[in-house]
Amino acid sequence: MNEPRYTGKATDFYLASASIAEIVNLAIDLKRPILVEGEPGCGKTMLAYSIAAEKKLGEVVKISVKSTSRAQDLLYRMNALRRLQDTQNPNNLQARYVHPYLSLGPLGAAINGRKRCVVLIDEVDKADIDFPNDLLDVLDRFTFQIDDLPEEEEQQCLRERGFGRTIEGNRDAPPVVVITSNREKRLPEPFLRRCLYVRVKFPESADELLDIVRKNTGLAPEELSDAVLVAAVDAFLRVRRLAVGNTQKPPSTSELIDWVQILHWNGETPESLNQDRNRPPHWGVLFKTMADLDSYESLSRTPAKPA
């Protein structure tokens, strides 16, 4: 395939480490799903969009998993209620057939389209444990059966709907499947075995954060000076260090990006950002729960211990 390798650095909205880029490329070579975990707000979902953009694979097929999601709904749907309603009308002859009431789900359509793309299955851990298990064979072979379609209707369904009883994807260039999880539920081991695992960590250096903020705010140096940006990142890191281990959700990169935008709108300066080391301007927007706000407010009032 004539596709560029993923580097994690070629987009204007995302930055991935070299180790993550290597795992992504290995998963694509092995035709394995990529299971992505990490703290909320660290860029798990955006990794899929970064892969699609770098590899020029078009729009991401995003599937937002809910507690009621069923694996079959990702593959195909049977509108039995609509058919039942139509049977009440004696003039509606299509109710005699099943195929008018079948449609492909987002994953099924991506497989049937046989066109290389990125499929994002977002927050897989929200669903029942059967959900990932039911996807095992499909993600292994990119093939599945529509058992609800009668054999005698297959040819007509092919002509009218573009699919038959067996949906077969392109094994040489299957969809790149990215699956995110917040580990709200433990995922089954057979499912884990079929994936390559990526852990998206909070950036290790201030330079990485500077690059991420610059990419995602879209603010040029003449709009947001380097001095203000450096001071903002330093202040944010002080807040995060104090919050980690003491709050339910320490601020992550998504909060930093929003916060810097607010600082820009309010004309903050390096001096104002360093005026109170633990309570920089608008620090409250970095937290998402009342308990975390109260906890940090208490911590930030505690005098620092002498070294």
KOLMI-193925 format. One record per residue (C-alpha): x, y, z; residue number from 0. Coordinates in Angstrom, 2 decimals. Each point is the difference from the previous one (the first is absolute). Example, Ala and Ser with C-alpha at 12.3 -4.5 7.8 and 13.67 -1.06 7.14 Angstrom:
# residues 2
12.30 / -4.50 / 7.80 / 0 $
1.37 / 3.44 / -0.66 / 1 $
This chain:
# residues 307
0.00 / 0.00 / 0.00 / 0 $
1.21 / 3.45 / -0.87 / 1 $
-0.67 / 1.58 / 3.39 / 2 $
2.28 / 2.24 / 2.03 / 3 $
1.20 / -1.43 / 3.31 / 4 $
-1.45 / 1.58 / 3.09 / 5 $
2.40 / 2.35 / 1.82 / 6 $
-2.34 / 1.74 / 2.45 / 7 $
1.48 / 3.36 / -0.92 / 8 $
-1.34 / 0.84 / -3.46 / 9 $
-3.33 / 1.64 / 0.95 / 10 $
-0.73 / 3.47 / 1.28 / 11 $
-2.19 / -1.24 / 2.87 / 12 $
1.70 / -3.01 / 1.61 / 13 $
3.36 / -1.14 / 1.29 / 14 $
0.74 / -3.66 / 0.76 / 15 $
3.20 / -1.43 / 1.44 / 16 $
2.34 / -2.14 / -2.07 / 17 $
-0.93 / -3.09 / 2.05 / 18 $
-3.73 / 0.50 / -0.67 / 19 $
0.66 / 0.55 / -3.72 / 20 $
1.99 / -3.26 / -0.11 / 21 $
-2.84 / -2.00 / 1.61 / 22 $
-2.54 / 1.55 / -2.38 / 23 $
2.07 / -1.03 / -3.00 / 24 $
0.51 / -3.52 / 1.36 / 25 $
-3.74 / -0.39 / 0.61 / 26 $
-0.76 / 1.13 / -3.56 / 27 $
2.59 / -2.41 / -1.41 / 28 $
-1.44 / -2.86 / 2.07 / 29 $
-3.61 / 1.03 / -0.84 / 30 $
-0.78 / 0.17 / 3.72 / 31 $
-2.29 / 2.44 / 1.84 / 32 $
1.73 / 2.70 / 2.04 / 33 $
-1.27 / 0.17 / 3.59 / 34 $
0.68 / 3.45 / 1.45 / 35 $
-0.16 / 0.82 / 3.71 / 36 $
1.00 / 3.01 / 2.06 / 37 $
-1.39 / 2.57 / 2.38 / 38 $
-2.97 / 2.05 / -1.23 / 39 $
0.98 / 2.98 / -2.13 / 40 $
3.37 / -1.35 / -1.10 / 41 $
-0.85 / -0.43 / -3.70 / 42 $
-1.13 / -3.62 / -0.39 / 43 $
-2.77 / 0.83 / -2.45 / 44 $
2.10 / 2.47 / -1.99 / 45 $
2.60 / -2.71 / -0.66 / 46 $
-2.46 / -1.58 / -2.47 / 47 $
-0.49 / 3.31 / -1.82 / 48 $
3.76 / 0.52 / -0.08 / 49 $
0.52 / -3.43 / -1.63 / 50 $
-2.68 / 0.71 / -2.62 / 51 $
1.45 / 3.42 / -0.82 / 52 $
3.63 / -1.15 / -0.24 / 53 $
-0.81 / -3.05 / -2.07 / 54 $
-2.50 / 1.94 / -2.15 / 55 $
-2.85 / -2.43 / 0.70 / 56 $
-2.87 / 2.49 / -0.10 / 57 $
-2.70 / 0.46 / 2.62 / 58 $
0.15 / -2.07 / 3.18 / 59 $
-2.95 / -2.35 / 0.53 / 60 $
-0.75 / 0.79 / 3.64 / 61 $
-2.12 / -2.41 / 2.07 / 62 $
-0.89 / 1.38 / 3.45 / 63 $
-0.69 / -2.98 / 2.26 / 64 $
-2.87 / 0.21 / 2.51 / 65 $
-1.10 / -2.25 / 2.82 / 66 $
-2.74 / -1.36 / -2.28 / 67 $
2.25 / -0.60 / -3.02 / 68 $
-0.03 / -3.44 / -1.61 / 69 $
2.76 / -1.28 / -2.25 / 70 $
-2.53 / -1.00 / -2.67 / 71 $
-1.16 / 3.62 / -0.29 / 72 $
3.49 / 0.94 / -1.16 / 73 $
-0.29 / -2.61 / -2.77 / 74 $
-3.63 / 0.13 / -1.11 / 75 $
-3.47 / 0.91 / 1.20 / 76 $
-3.37 / -1.59 / -0.58 / 77 $
-2.93 / 2.42 / 0.36 / 78 $
-2.53 / -2.58 / 1.16 / 79 $
-2.35 / 2.61 / 1.45 / 80 $
-0.27 / 1.81 / -3.32 / 81 $
-0.72 / -3.27 / -1.75 / 82 $
-2.68 / -0.87 / 2.53 / 83 $
-1.63 / 3.38 / -0.57 / 84 $
0.13 / -0.45 / -3.77 / 85 $
-1.71 / -3.40 / 0.21 / 86 $
-3.08 / 1.79 / 1.31 / 87 $
-0.38 / 1.63 / -3.41 / 88 $
-1.27 / -2.58 / -2.53 / 89 $
1.21 / 2.21 / -2.87 / 90 $
3.61 / -0.03 / 1.23 / 91 $
1.42 / -2.96 / -1.88 / 92 $
3.62 / 0.48 / 1.13 / 93 $
-0.93 / -1.19 / 3.51 / 94 $
0.01 / -3.53 / -1.44 / 95 $
3.79 / 0.28 / -0.24 / 96 $
2.76 / 0.45 / 2.57 / 97 $
2.69 / 1.81 / -2.01 / 98 $
-1.77 / 3.40 / -0.21 / 99 $
0.31 / 0.21 / 3.77 / 100 $
3.70 / -0.85 / 0.22 / 101 $
2.77 / 2.60 / 0.09 / 102 $
3.71 / -0.16 / 0.69 / 103 $
1.38 / 1.50 / 3.19 / 104 $
3.08 / 2.27 / -0.02 / 105 $
2.56 / -2.80 / 0.38 / 106 $
-1.89 / -2.23 / -2.44 / 107 $
-0.15 / 2.79 / -2.59 / 108 $
3.72 / 0.68 / 0.41 / 109 $
0.80 / -3.69 / -0.56 / 110 $
-2.44 / -0.34 / -2.90 / 111 $
1.38 / 3.14 / -1.65 / 112 $
3.39 / -1.71 / -0.30 / 113 $
1.58 / 3.44 / 0.15 / 114 $
2.87 / 0.67 / 2.35 / 115 $
-1.10 / 2.22 / 2.91 / 116 $
0.36 / 0.48 / 3.75 / 117 $
-2.80 / -1.34 / 2.22 / 118 $
-0.11 / 1.45 / 3.52 / 119 $
-1.89 / -2.05 / 2.61 / 120 $
-0.10 / 2.55 / 2.81 / 121 $
-0.26 / -1.00 / 3.69 / 122 $
-0.53 / -3.72 / -0.52 / 123 $
-0.07 / -0.53 / 3.77 / 124 $
-3.42 / 1.67 / 0.26 / 125 $
-1.71 / -3.02 / -1.54 / 126 $
-0.78 / -3.41 / 1.44 / 127 $
2.90 / -2.49 / 0.12 / 128 $
-1.61 / -1.97 / -2.86 / 129 $
0.48 / 2.97 / -2.31 / 130 $
3.79 / -0.35 / -0.55 / 131 $
-0.27 / -3.80 / 0.01 / 132 $
-2.60 / 0.10 / -2.79 / 133 $
2.39 / 2.04 / -2.16 / 134 $
2.91 / -2.44 / 0.28 / 135 $
-0.49 / -1.94 / -3.23 / 136 $
-1.01 / 3.05 / -2.00 / 137 $
3.14 / 1.92 / 1.00 / 138 $
2.10 / -3.10 / -0.75 / 139 $
-1.32 / -0.68 / -3.52 / 140 $
-2.00 / 3.10 / -0.98 / 141 $
-2.76 / -2.33 / -1.13 / 142 $
-3.45 / -0.62 / 1.45 / 143 $
-3.36 / -1.56 / -0.81 / 144 $
-3.43 / 1.64 / -0.15 / 145 $
-2.00 / -2.91 / 1.33 / 146 $
-3.29 / 1.94 / -0.14 / 147 $
0.15 / 0.16 / -3.81 / 148 $
-1.78 / -3.02 / -1.56 / 149 $
2.02 / -1.81 / -2.64 / 150 $
-2.76 / 0.44 / -2.58 / 151 $
0.22 / 3.79 / 0.37 / 152 $
3.79 / 0.26 / -0.27 / 153 $
0.25 / 0.86 / -3.68 / 154 $
-2.73 / 2.61 / 0.21 / 155 $
1.67 / 1.54 / 3.07 / 156 $
3.30 / 0.11 / -1.88 / 157 $
-1.64 / 1.87 / -2.86 / 158 $
-2.00 / 2.39 / 2.13 / 159 $
2.08 / 0.46 / 3.16 / 160 $
3.54 / -0.84 / -1.12 / 161 $
0.59 / -2.89 / 2.40 / 162 $
-0.87 / -3.66 / 0.40 / 163 $
0.05 / -2.52 / 2.84 / 164 $
3.80 / 0.00 / 0.23 / 165 $
1.87 / 3.29 / 0.42 / 166 $
3.66 / -0.38 / -0.89 / 167 $
2.49 / 2.81 / 0.43 / 168 $
3.33 / 0.57 / -1.71 / 169 $
2.45 / -2.17 / 1.94 / 170 $
2.97 / 1.70 / -1.66 / 171 $
-1.12 / 3.48 / 1.09 / 172 $
-2.56 / -0.35 / 2.81 / 173 $
-1.20 / 2.97 / 2.05 / 174 $
2.42 / 1.30 / 2.64 / 175 $
-1.96 / -0.61 / 3.20 / 176 $
0.72 / 2.21 / 3.04 / 177 $
-1.79 / -0.92 / 3.24 / 178 $
0.10 / 2.30 / 3.03 / 179 $
-0.68 / -0.98 / 3.60 / 180 $
-0.11 / 1.81 / 3.33 / 181 $
0.15 / -3.35 / 1.84 / 182 $
-3.37 / 0.56 / 1.68 / 183 $
-0.46 / -3.75 / -0.46 / 184 $
2.54 / -2.76 / -0.38 / 185 $
0.30 / -1.12 / -3.62 / 186 $
-0.03 / -3.76 / -0.77 / 187 $
3.40 / -1.62 / -0.51 / 188 $
-0.81 / -1.56 / -3.42 / 189 $
-0.81 / 3.50 / -1.24 / 190 $
3.20 / 1.45 / 1.49 / 191 $
2.05 / -2.76 / -1.63 / 192 $
-1.10 / 1.13 / -3.46 / 193 $
0.97 / 3.65 / 0.50 / 194 $
3.25 / 1.92 / 0.11 / 195 $
0.02 / 2.23 / 3.03 / 196 $
0.76 / 3.73 / 0.13 / 197 $
0.13 / 1.99 / 3.21 / 198 $
-0.25 / 3.73 / -0.58 / 199 $
1.82 / 1.69 / 2.86 / 200 $
0.07 / 3.60 / 1.06 / 201 $
2.90 / 1.66 / -1.87 / 202 $
3.29 / -0.38 / 1.83 / 203 $
1.53 / 3.36 / -0.88 / 204 $
-1.06 / 3.64 / -0.07 / 205 $
1.21 / 0.22 / -3.61 / 206 $
-2.54 / -2.65 / -1.06 / 207 $
-2.77 / 1.93 / 1.73 / 208 $
1.08 / 3.23 / -1.69 / 209 $
-0.20 / -1.71 / -3.38 / 210 $
-3.41 / -1.57 / 0.76 / 211 $
-1.48 / 3.32 / 1.14 / 212 $
1.41 / 1.88 / -2.99 / 213 $
-1.46 / -2.59 / -2.39 / 214 $
-3.44 / -0.12 / 1.60 / 215 $
-0.68 / 3.65 / 0.81 / 216 $
1.01 / 1.12 / -3.49 / 217 $
1.40 / 3.20 / 1.54 / 218 $
3.05 / 1.42 / -1.78 / 219 $
2.95 / 1.36 / 2.07 / 220 $
-1.13 / 3.56 / -0.73 / 221 $
-3.38 / -0.82 / 1.60 / 222 $
1.30 / -2.10 / 2.90 / 223 $
3.60 / 0.81 / 0.84 / 224 $
2.51 / -2.71 / 0.88 / 225 $
0.53 / 1.67 / 3.38 / 226 $
-3.69 / -0.28 / 0.92 / 227 $
-0.23 / -3.56 / -1.32 / 228 $
3.08 / -1.13 / 1.95 / 229 $
-1.33 / 1.65 / 3.17 / 230 $
-3.41 / -1.63 / -0.54 / 231 $
1.48 / -3.48 / -0.42 / 232 $
2.21 / 0.44 / 3.07 / 233 $
-3.00 / 1.15 / 2.06 / 234 $
-2.11 / -2.88 / -1.30 / 235 $
2.67 / -2.55 / 0.94 / 236 $
0.11 / 1.41 / 3.54 / 237 $
-3.77 / -0.38 / 0.28 / 238 $
0.07 / -3.53 / -1.43 / 239 $
2.81 / -1.16 / 2.31 / 240 $
-2.02 / 1.11 / 3.01 / 241 $
-3.21 / -1.52 / -1.37 / 242 $
1.38 / -3.46 / -0.90 / 243 $
-0.84 / -2.41 / 2.79 / 244 $
-2.27 / 2.52 / 1.70 / 245 $
-2.82 / 0.39 / -2.53 / 246 $
-2.22 / -2.38 / -1.94 / 247 $
0.92 / 1.50 / -3.37 / 248 $
3.24 / 1.96 / -0.10 / 249 $
0.04 / 2.52 / -2.88 / 250 $
1.34 / -1.47 / -3.24 / 251 $
0.88 / 1.28 / -3.46 / 252 $
-3.59 / 0.78 / -1.02 / 253 $
-0.43 / 2.25 / 3.05 / 254 $
3.34 / 1.67 / -0.72 / 255 $
-1.03 / 0.85 / -3.56 / 256 $
-3.29 / 1.57 / 1.13 / 257 $
1.71 / 1.84 / 2.85 / 258 $
2.65 / 1.56 / -2.24 / 259 $
-2.76 / 1.22 / -2.32 / 260 $
-1.70 / 1.66 / 2.99 / 261 $
3.30 / 1.58 / 1.08 / 262 $
0.40 / 1.41 / -3.50 / 263 $
-3.53 / 1.45 / -0.04 / 264 $
0.63 / 1.68 / 3.35 / 265 $
3.39 / 1.46 / -0.92 / 266 $
1.95 / -1.75 / 2.75 / 267 $
3.73 / 0.65 / 0.26 / 268 $
2.97 / -1.99 / 1.37 / 269 $
-0.14 / 2.24 / 3.07 / 270 $
-3.69 / -0.73 / 0.69 / 271 $
0.58 / -3.73 / -0.51 / 272 $
2.78 / -0.04 / 2.60 / 273 $
-1.66 / 2.27 / 2.55 / 274 $
-1.40 / -2.93 / 1.99 / 275 $
2.01 / -3.13 / -0.74 / 276 $
-2.71 / -2.51 / 0.94 / 277 $
-3.02 / 2.03 / -1.09 / 278 $
0.59 / 1.52 / -3.44 / 279 $
-2.80 / 2.00 / -1.67 / 280 $
-3.15 / -2.00 / -0.79 / 281 $
1.43 / -3.13 / 1.63 / 282 $
-3.52 / -1.21 / 0.81 / 283 $
-0.74 / -0.91 / -3.62 / 284 $
2.69 / -2.68 / 0.20 / 285 $
-2.21 / -2.17 / 2.24 / 286 $
-3.24 / -1.79 / -0.81 / 287 $
-1.61 / -0.92 / 3.33 / 288 $
-0.95 / 1.88 / 3.16 / 289 $
2.06 / -2.42 / 2.11 / 290 $
3.11 / 0.62 / -2.11 / 291 $
-0.48 / 3.77 / 0.17 / 292 $
-0.37 / -0.13 / 3.79 / 293 $
2.94 / -2.36 / 0.37 / 294 $
2.32 / 2.11 / -2.12 / 295 $
-1.12 / 3.25 / 1.64 / 296 $
0.92 / -1.47 / 3.37 / 297 $
3.31 / -1.37 / -1.21 / 298 $
0.99 / 3.22 / -1.76 / 299 $
-0.47 / 1.98 / 3.24 / 300 $
2.37 / -2.27 / 1.92 / 301 $
3.42 / 1.64 / 0.31 / 302 $
2.74 / -1.89 / -1.80 / 303 $
2.35 / -1.96 / 2.29 / 304 $
3.58 / 1.29 / 0.10 / 305 $
2.44 / -2.02 / -2.03 / 306 $
